[in-house]
Amino acid sequence: MNKIKIAKNLMAIMVGSALLSSAAYADDTLTGKAKTTASSAGAKIDSSMKKVDGYMDDSGITAKVKAALVNDSEIKSTDISVKTHKGVVTLDGFVAAQEQAEKAVAVAKNVAGVKSVSDKLHVKDSGKQTVKSYAGDAATTSEIKAKLLADDIVPSRKVKVSTTNAVVQLSGTVDNQAQSQRAEGIAKAIEGVKSVKNDLTVK
């Protein structure tokens, strides 16, 4: 009888220990899941906050650039649009002369927080282009087209070239950023070119 009682007691102790271990494991598992969930939620919140901060930073930079352009008497900023993405400012629109475009870019670059400036500004057609300058622009355009045609990297048939007062504009489509940069480099290397407006779109 004593042996039976002892056996029963041992069995009860073992069952109790098993139940306690199971409860402890379940508690640890729930705690671990709770910590994982909290960590995941925290990461998502942190990511969202960073996106909001980035958006606010870009908005602030855009506002500062616009204010700087308005305060510069040499620039007619009403025809210039300003956009900012991750600190990169894009200036688009029209100016009366190439000097104003260059001035606008310089002003934007001096604004705190600006990493770089993409110049998409175009010079308005003043109607005062001389026959000599027109002939020079036509020759420049032809030379650039010939260089692009001879290049193995740039898909020249997809690239349009126009020149006004020695300012070259590239438009059309290319397959990648390397081709866009290559085309711009070829145009800039032509003698007499003042600047290049790269409006090429990467597919």
C-alpha positions in Angstrom: 0.0 0.0 0.0 2.8 2.4 0.9 4.4 1.8 -2.5 1.2 2.5 -4.2 0.8 5.8 -2.3 4.3 6.8 -3.0 3.8 6.0 -6.7 0.6 8.1 -6.8 2.4 11.0 -5.0 5.3 10.9 -7.5 2.8 10.8 -10.4 1.0 13.8 -9.0 4.2 15.7 -8.6 5.3 14.9 -12.2 1.9 16.0 -13.6 2.1 19.2 -11.5 5.6 20.0 -12.7 4.6 19.3 -16.3 1.6 21.7 -16.0 3.8 24.4 -14.4 6.4 24.0 -17.2 3.7 24.2 -19.9 2.2 27.3 -18.3 5.7 28.9 -18.0 6.4 28.0 -21.7 3.1 29.5 -22.8 3.8 32.6 -20.8 7.3 33.0 -22.4 5.8 32.4 -25.8 3.1 35.0 -25.3 5.7 37.4 -23.9 8.0 36.8 -26.9 5.1 37.3 -29.4 4.1 40.5 -27.6 7.7 41.8 -27.8 8.0 40.9 -31.5 4.7 42.6 -32.2 5.7 45.7 -30.3 9.0 45.7 -32.0 7.4 45.4 -35.5 4.9 48.1 -34.7 7.7 50.3 -33.4 9.7 49.8 -36.6 6.6 50.7 -38.8 6.0 53.8 -36.7 9.6 54.8 -37.0 9.6 54.2 -40.8 6.4 56.3 -41.1 7.9 59.1 -39.0 11.0 59.1 -41.2 8.8 59.4 -44.3 6.9 62.3 -42.7 10.1 64.0 -41.7 11.5 63.6 -45.2 8.4 65.1 -46.7 8.5 68.0 -44.3 12.1 68.6 -45.0 11.5 68.6 -48.8 8.5 71.0 -48.3 10.7 73.3 -46.2 13.5 73.3 -48.8 11.0 74.1 -51.5 9.6 77.0 -49.6 13.1 78.3 -48.8 14.2 78.1 -52.5 11.0 79.9 -53.7 11.6 82.6 -51.1 15.2 83.0 -52.2 14.2 83.3 -55.8 11.5 85.9 -55.0 14.1 87.9 -53.1 16.5 88.0 -56.0 15.7 91.0 -58.1 17.6 89.6 -61.2 15.2 86.6 -61.4 11.6 86.6 -62.5 10.5 83.8 -60.3 6.8 83.8 -61.2 7.5 81.6 -64.2 9.7 79.1 -62.3 8.3 76.1 -60.5 10.3 74.4 -57.7 10.1 70.8 -56.6 12.2 68.9 -54.1 12.7 65.2 -53.6 15.1 63.9 -51.0 17.0 67.2 -51.0 17.3 67.3 -54.8 15.7 70.5 -56.2 14.2 70.6 -59.7 13.7 74.0 -61.3 11.3 74.1 -64.2 9.6 76.8 -66.3 10.8 79.7 -68.3 13.3 82.6 -67.9 14.1 85.6 -70.1 17.8 84.8 -70.6 20.3 82.0 -70.0 22.0 84.2 -67.3 18.7 84.1 -65.3 18.6 80.3 -65.5 22.2 80.1 -64.2 21.5 82.6 -61.5 18.4 80.7 -60.4 20.4 77.5 -60.1 23.1 79.2 -58.1 20.5 80.7 -55.7 18.9 77.3 -55.2 22.2 75.6 -54.5 23.0 78.1 -51.7 19.8 77.2 -49.8 20.5 75.1 -46.7 19.6 71.4 -47.1 19.8 71.3 -50.9 21.9 68.4 -52.1 21.8 69.2 -55.8 19.8 71.1 -58.4 18.3 69.8 -61.6 18.0 72.6 -64.2 15.0 72.1 -66.4 14.6 75.8 -67.1 14.0 77.0 -70.7 14.9 80.4 -72.2 11.9 82.2 -73.7 12.1 82.8 -77.5 12.8 86.5 -77.6 12.5 86.7 -81.4 15.8 88.6 -81.6 18.0 85.8 -82.7 20.3 87.0 -85.5 20.9 85.1 -88.8 24.5 84.5 -87.7 23.5 83.0 -84.4 20.7 80.9 -86.0 23.3 79.5 -88.5 25.6 78.8 -85.6 22.9 77.0 -83.7 22.0 74.9 -86.8 25.6 73.9 -87.2 25.8 73.0 -83.5 22.7 70.9 -83.7 24.0 69.0 -86.8 27.3 68.4 -85.2 25.7 67.0 -82.0 23.4 64.7 -84.0 26.4 63.4 -86.0 28.3 62.7 -82.8 25.3 60.9 -81.2 24.8 58.9 -84.4 28.4 57.7 -84.3 28.1 56.8 -80.6 27.6 53.1 -79.7 25.9 53.8 -76.4 23.2 56.4 -77.1 20.1 55.4 -79.1 20.4 58.5 -81.4 17.2 57.9 -83.2 15.2 58.4 -80.0 17.0 61.6 -79.1 15.9 65.0 -80.4 18.4 67.9 -80.4 17.6 71.6 -80.7 19.8 74.7 -80.1 18.9 78.3 -79.3 21.6 80.9 -78.7 24.1 78.1 -78.1 21.9 76.5 -75.5 21.3 72.9 -76.4 18.1 71.0 -75.5 18.0 67.2 -75.5 14.6 65.5 -75.5 13.2 62.1 -76.3 13.7 58.7 -74.6 16.7 56.6 -73.6 16.9 53.1 -72.0 18.9 54.1 -68.9 20.5 56.9 -67.0 23.9 56.1 -68.4 22.7 56.8 -71.9 21.2 60.1 -70.7 24.4 61.2 -69.2 26.4 60.1 -72.2 24.2 62.1 -74.6 24.6 65.2 -72.3 28.3 64.7 -72.2 28.6 64.6 -76.0 26.5 67.7 -76.4 28.6 69.6 -73.8 31.8 68.7 -75.5 30.9 70.5 -78.7 32.7 73.8 -79.2 30.5 76.8 -78.7 27.9 75.2 -76.5 27.0 77.3 -73.5 24.9 74.8 -71.6 22.8 71.7 -72.1 19.2 71.2 -71.0 18.8 67.5 -70.5 15.1 66.7 -70.8 15.7 63.1 -71.8 13.3 60.6 -70.2 14.5 57.2 -69.0 12.1 54.4 -69.8 
